[in-house]
Amino acid sequence: MSSEAAGTSSIRLSQELTIFHDVAKALTSSLNLDSILQTIMEKMAEYFRPDTWSLLMVDEEKDELYFAIAVGAAAEVLSKARLKVGEGIAGWVARHGQALIVPDVQNDPRFSSRLDDMTRLRTQSVICVPLRSKHRVLGVIQLVNANVEMSEQEIFFLQALCDYAAIAIENARAVEKIQELTITDDCTGLFNARHLHKTLEAEAYRSARFGYQFSVIFIDLDHFKAVNDTHGHLVGSRLLAEVGYLIKAQLRLIDFAFRYGGDEFVVLLPQTTKDQAVVVAKRLQDSLRMGLFCTEQGLNLAVRASMGLATFPHDAQTPHDIIRQADEMMYVVKNTTRDNIGVASRGVMET
């Protein structure tokens, strides 16, 4: 090796060590996935100098790839694009879990020109490396029009950076799963009571600050104990899960549904007046009245509920009091007619 080549190799090795240090620092100092991946991708681009580069993540439900990060002239267009797993070179890498270095994409039958047609750019060469975790491919890092004449050391360096990215993704997903478990009810998949109190506090603060109203509906299933006594607790749990799904299906994306405990549920409706909340409560009541539950278990259970409704700030000015008001109105219904809606300051409705 000439002295010039040795010097170049030494510079590259020094650069690689610096990048490894920066990436490792990002991994150990932050749980913010976007920040970590951005660091990894920036360092990779700094080293390999592609025209464009991107991180495509696998959407396992749809069997597609989407652009989680895209940098370059076509970034905005690519941010809305999706590839089927198996489509194009990146799709092939996602399906097979093997890295590809393609010097001339026009001579590779796996290449798809669809993204070039969308972006009006011309891909000449591609480097695609999978982000693998155990036996799954989490995503693909793609470098377009980079120098494809890579030494074994550079290939090893590229794969190591991709392994770092995979670790970051897995760590972030593990943290997200733990967070979900702490705020989610196992039986219904709805939020739990602990998360209700935190959400109520935030909503009360936001509504007071901006002059919004919000409403709470407290729901208690009528004669639920009879279901457990007659059919057993497994059927009772299944019934709660189906009711939870029904409640959530009737709400907007900005609304919240909680399992409060036992057979009690709470619905939080941000930026919702009392009249608007009454409409939601009636819709929930009608859905329960029309529904049959646990049909897969060979049962056709009918379910009814007693509901109480209160609105901030007219009925209460604190998170604790708004829940208490809705709960009290629910008990008014429970102790009189059942299968009805009690509205704070208005009494029990005729439904």
N, C-alpha and C positions, 0 to 999 in steps of 0.2 A: 504494500500500500504506500502510495506517495505521501510525502509530508503534508501536501495540500489536502488530500483525501482524508488523512488521519485527523487533520485539524477540523475539517468539516464534520467528520463523524463525532469528534469530541464536542463540538458546538451543539450538534443535534442531541447528543446524550445529555448534555447539560440542560438543554431546553426541555427535554422529556422529563428529567428529574424535577425541574421547576414546576412543570404542569402537573405532575403527579402530586407534588406538595400542595399546590393550590387546590386541586380537586379533593384531595384527602381532607384538607382544612375545611372546604365547603361541606363535605359529608359529615364531619364531626361537630360542626358548629351550628348547623341549621337542620330543622325538620321540614323546612319549606321546600317542597319538591320542585316547584317552578324555578326557584332560585338556584338549587343545586344543578338541575338539568341545564339551565342557562349557562352556568359556569362551565360545565363539562363541554357543552356544544361550542361555546366561544373559544375555549382552549383548543379544541379539536380543529376548528376553522383556522385559528392562528397558526397551527402547526402544518396543516395540509393545504391550506389556501384554495378551497374550491370556489367556483363561481357562486353556487348556491348550496345550502346545506339544510337538512331538515331532520326532525325526529318524528317518526310515524308511530303511533301507538295502536295496539290491537284492541278493537272493540269485539270482545268474544261473543256477545249476544248477537250481533249482526254479522259476524265473520267478515269484518271490514278493517281497513286501516284508515286512521284520520291523522291529520298533521297537527301534532301537539305544539311543535315549534317549527317555523319555516323562516329562513332568512335569505334575503336576496331580492331581486327585482320582482319576482312573482309571488312574494310572501302573502300578499292579501288574497290573491286568487286561490293559492294553495290552502289557505286556512279554512276554506269552505269545501275543499275537495275531499273525496273519499275514494279508496281503492278496495276492491274485493281482495280478500286473502287469496293469493295465487295469481293476481293480475299484475303484469309488469315485473320488473326485476325486484323491486321492493316487496311486492306480493309473493313472489317466488321464495325470497329469503324468509319472509314471515311464515310461509307454509313449511319449508324444509329445515329451517333453523341453521342454515349454512351461509357463511359469508361469501359474497361474490365481488370480484374486481373485474369489471368489463371495460377494456380499453376502447372498444368501438361498438356502441350499442346497436348501430345499424346492421351489424353482422350477427347479432344475438337474437334468436327467435323468441326469447322470453321478454324482450323489450316491448313496451306498449307506448305508442306515441300520443295517447289521449291527453296526458298532462301537458306535453309540449304544445298540442293544439289549443289547449285552454290558456296557457301562459304566453304563447307565441315566442317561446324560447327554443333553443336547439340544444338538446342533450347530446354530447359526444361521448363522454365516458362517465361511468358510475362506479362508486364504491359503496356497497351495502353490507352492513354488519348487523346481525341479530342481537337483540338484548334478551338474553336467556335467563330464566330462573327455573332450576331443576329441569323438568321436562316440558316447560312451556316457553313460548316466545312472547315476550311482553311488548316488544316493539322492534323497530328497525331504524338505525341511523344511516342516512343517505347523504353522500357527498357527490355533488354533480360537477363534472369537469375539473376534477382535481388531478394532481400528478399520480398516475396509476403505476408508475415504475417504482415500486416500494421494495425496500429490503426486508428481510425476515424480521429484523429488529423493529422496523416501522410497523409491520403488520402486527407484531406482538403488542406494540404500544397502542395501536388502534383498538385491538381486541380488549386490552386492559381497560381503556377508557370506557368501552361499552359495558364491560363488567361492572365498573364503578356506577354507571348509569342504571344498570339493572338492580344493583344493591340499593341505590337511592329510591327507586320505584317501589321495591319490595318493602323497604323500611317505612316509606310513607303510607303504603297500603295497610301495613300492620298497625301503625299508629291510628289510621282512620278507622280500622276495624275495632280497635280497642275503644276509641271514642264513641263509635256507634253502639257498642255493647253497653256502655255506661249510661246512655240516654234512651235506649230502646227496650221496649217490653218484648220478652222472648215469645210470648204466646201470640200476640196480635201483630207484631211488627210496627206498632205505633210508638210514639214517644212515651216515656214513662213519667210518673208523677214528679220525680226529681227535676226532669227537664221542663216540666210544666211551670214550676215556680220560677226558674231562671228566665224562661221565655216571657212569662207574665210581667216580671220586673222590667225587662227590657222594653216590652210593649207599652207598659204604663209610662215609663220615662219618655219614650218616643212620642206617644200620643199627647202627653202633657206639654211637651216642648213645642210640638207643631200644631196643637189644637185639633187633633184627630179624636174620633170616637172609636172604640172597639167593643166587641160583644163576646160574651162567653155563654156557651150552652152546656149545662150539666145533664148527663144522660145516665139513667139507671134502668137496667132491663127489668121488666116486670116478671115475677114468678120464676126467676132464673134458678133458684134453689130446687124447684120441682124438676128441672131438666137434669141436674146432677143426681138427684135422688132416684129418678126413674131410669135414666140412661147411663149414668156413670160419669166420672170426671173427664174421661177422654173425650166423650161427646160434648160435654160442657166446654172444654177447652177449644174444641173444633168450632163450636157455635160462637164463642167469643172472637176467634180469629176471623170467621166469616162476617160477623157484625162489624168488626174493625175495618175490614176491607170495604164493606158497604159504606161506612161513614166516610172513609177517605175518598171514595169514588165520587161522593157528592160535593166535595169541596174544591175551592180554587187552589192554584199553586201557592198562593201567599198565605193560605189558612193552615192551621195546625190541628192535628188530632192526637189525643193522648188517652192511654188507658190509665185511669186514676187509681184503680185497684178493684179487685173482685170483678163485679159485673158493671162497674161504673166507668164512664167515658167522659172526657171533656173536649169540647171544640172551642178553639180560639179563633175569632174572626177579626183580623186587623182592619182598620179603616171601614168599619161596618156599623151603621146606625141600628137602633132597636128595630125599626120596621124592616130593614133589610135582613137582620138576624132572624126575625120571625119567619120570613120567607124560607130561609135556610132550614130552620127547625121544622117547619111544615114539610119541606121536601124530604128531610130525614125521616120524619114520622110516616109519610106516605110510602117511602121505600121499604121501611120495616113492615108496614101493613101488607104490602104487596108481595113481599119476599117469602120464600120457603127455604129453610136452612137444613144443612146436614143431609142433603139428598143423596150424596155419594155413600153415606152410611146406611142407606135404605130408610131414612127418616124424612119426613116433610114437616119440620118444626116451624110453627108460627111464633113470631117474636113481637112483643110490644114493649114500649118504653115510656117511662115518666121523665119529662124534661123540664129543666128550669133555665131561665134566660135572664141575664143582667147585662147592662151596658155601662161602660166607662165614658165620661165621668158622672153621668146622671144618677146612677144608682150607687156608686162608690168611687172613692178616689185613690184607693190603694189596691195592690194585687191581692192581698189577703181578703179584703172586704168584697171585692168583685166576685171571687170564688164563693165566699160565704153566702152572698146574696143569691147567686145562681143555684147553689146547693139548697138553700132554704126554700126557694121556689119549686125545686124538684120534689122536696119532701111534702110540700103542700099538695102537689099532684099525687104523690105516692100514697098519701093518707086520705085522699078523697076519691077521685075518679080513676086514677092510673091512666095509661095510654093517652096522655094529654101533655099540654105545654103550659107551664106557669111562667108568667112574665113579670119581672120586678116592676112595681108601681102600677101594674095593670091587673094582676090576678091571673086566675086560670082561664085559658081561652076555651071557646066552644069549637071543638074540631070533630 
